Amino acid sequence: IAAAAPHDIDQLVAVAQPRKRQAVQRHLQREQENLQRCLASLPPATFADCVDALAAAQQIVVMGFRNSYPLALHLRQQLIQARGRVRLAPQPNQSLAEEIVDLTEQDTIVLFGFRRRPTAFAALVTALERSPARVLLIADPTAATFAPQVSWFMEVPLESLSAFDSYATANSLICLLANAVLHHNLSDGRERISD
């Protein structure tokens, strides 16, 4: 391209532009499809039950590993603005057992389980199933086998047009959950944000 004449470069750019627009349109379409699939698979009663549990929980423990960790961190950051006692687990240099041993029936766990889960993930789900806490699992369809072991399962498609998964739908669901928790008790949430 560097050796091409200026008019040749203009022709190359002109040819490439429609392809770029097509790629953007196909990306947008895939993102919309992912979001529609996620929300269509989420019964309103299930969503309302999750929001009630998150709003009423004595504490919320948010967990995620590998690609799920940033999502867990983001949900924790959003929820902590609306209510107290929201923590991220495990803390550095802590075992999972230390983080979940004291869970009670008044606690709610939000576990992100997107693909490329660590090998200990199945054992963690089993341990959480035995705990008295209620568990919300937010994950891609490959984690559907864990759905019977948790209180709620929210399936989030990650499909994209490239080699990398898209977490746009997951972040949209986080926004929806956090806003619903905030509006569950808006006056307290506003007071907390103001403080």
N, C-alpha and C positions, 0 to 999 in steps of 0.2 A: 504494500500500500504506500509506503514511504516513497518508492520510486515512481509511483503512478502520477500521471499528469493531473492537475487540479480538476479538470472536468471528469476524469475517471473516478476520482474520489467522490465527487458529487453523485455520480451514478451508483456507486457502491452504497452510499448512505441512503439514497432514494430507494434502492432495492431492500436494504436492511430494515428500514422504518416500518413497513407493513408487518414484517415478521415480529418485530418488537411489540407492536400493538397487538398482534395476535397472541403472543405469549402472555402479555398482561391481561388480555381479555380471558384467556383460558385459565390463568391463575385466579382471577376474580371469580370466574364461574366455579372453579373447584372449591374455593373458600366458602362461597355461598352454599354450595351443595353440602359441605361438611357441617356448616352451622345449621342448615335446615334439618339434616339427618340427626344431629345431636338434639335439637329442641323437639323434633317430632317424636323421638324415642323417650322423652322425659315427661311422664304423666304429671299434670298439674298438682295432683294430690301428693305425689312423691316429692315434688319440689317444695311444696308448702310444708310437708312434714320435716324435711331436711332443714328448712329455714327456721321452723319452730324449735327444732333441737339445737341448732347453732345459736339461736338467740337465748335459749333458756339454760344452756349447759353451764355447769359450774366452771369448767375450763374446756377450752378447745385445744387439742394437740394436732398440729399439722405436720405431716411427714411426706417426704419425697426423696428419691435417690436418683442419681445420674441426671438424665434429662428432665426428670420430674422435680428435682430440687428447686430450680428457679421458680417454678409454678407454685410450689409449696411456700416458698419465701414471699412471693407476691401476694398470695391469699392471706397469709399471716399479716402482712403489712396492711392490707386493706381492712381486715377484720379488726385489728387492734385499734383502728380509728373509730370503730363503731361500738366496741365493747372491750372490757378488760379480760384478763386471764386467757390470752391466746398465746401459745408458745409453739416454737418450732422444735422438732425432735428428729433425730438425736442431736444433742449438743456435741461439739467437738470433744473427742476422746471419751465419749460415753458409750456404753453398750446399749443396745435396744432394750434389753431386759430392765436396766435401771430406769429407762424412760417410761415404761408401761406398767411396772409392777404395782404402782399405787392408783391405777385407774379405778374409777367408781362408776356406778350406774348414772351418775349425774354428769359424766364427762362425755364429750363427743370427739371422735377422731376423724380427721379428714386425711385420707391416705391417697396420694397420687401414685398411680402405678402404670406409667406409660412404658412402652416396649423398650427393651434392653434393661429389663429389671435385674437387680442383683440376684444371685442364687438364693440368698436368704429371704427373698420376698415371700415365698410360699409359707415358710415357717413363721414369718411375722404375721401374715394374715391368719394363720391358724392360732397363734398366740392371742391376737386381738379378738378372734372369734370366742375364745375361752374367757376373755376379760368381760367385766360387766358393762363396759362402755359401749356406746353405739358407734358404728363405723360407717362412714361415707367413703366409698372408693370411687375415685374419678380416674378413668383410664381409657385406653383405646380398646377396640373390640377383642384384641388378643388376650385381654384380662377377664373376659366374660366368664371363664371357668371359676373365677373367685367370687362371682356374684352371690351364690348361695351362702357364702360364709360371712357376708357383711349385711348390715342393716339396709343400706341403699347402694346402688351401683348406677353411676352416671357414665354412659358410654360416649366417648368423644373421638370422632374420626380424625386422623392425622394426615390423610392422603394429600399429596401434593404432586405437581407435575415433574418434580426432580427427585434426586436421590435423598434430599433432606425432608424430614417430616415437618409439617406446619402445625404450630401450636396456637394459631390465631383463634380457633374455636375454643380451645382450652382457656385462653385468656378472656374470651368473651363470656364464658361460663363463670369464671372467677368474678368478673365484673357484675354479672347478674346475681350471683349468690351474695356478694358483699353488699350490694345495694339493697337487696331484699332484707338482709339482716339489719342493716342500718334503718330501713323504713319499718321494720318490725316494732321498734321502740324508738321512734324518731326523736322524741324530745330528749331522751337520755343520750342518744347518739350525738345530737347537736350540742348538748351540754359538754360531753366528753371532748368533742372536736374543738369547741371554744376554749375549754380548759387547757 
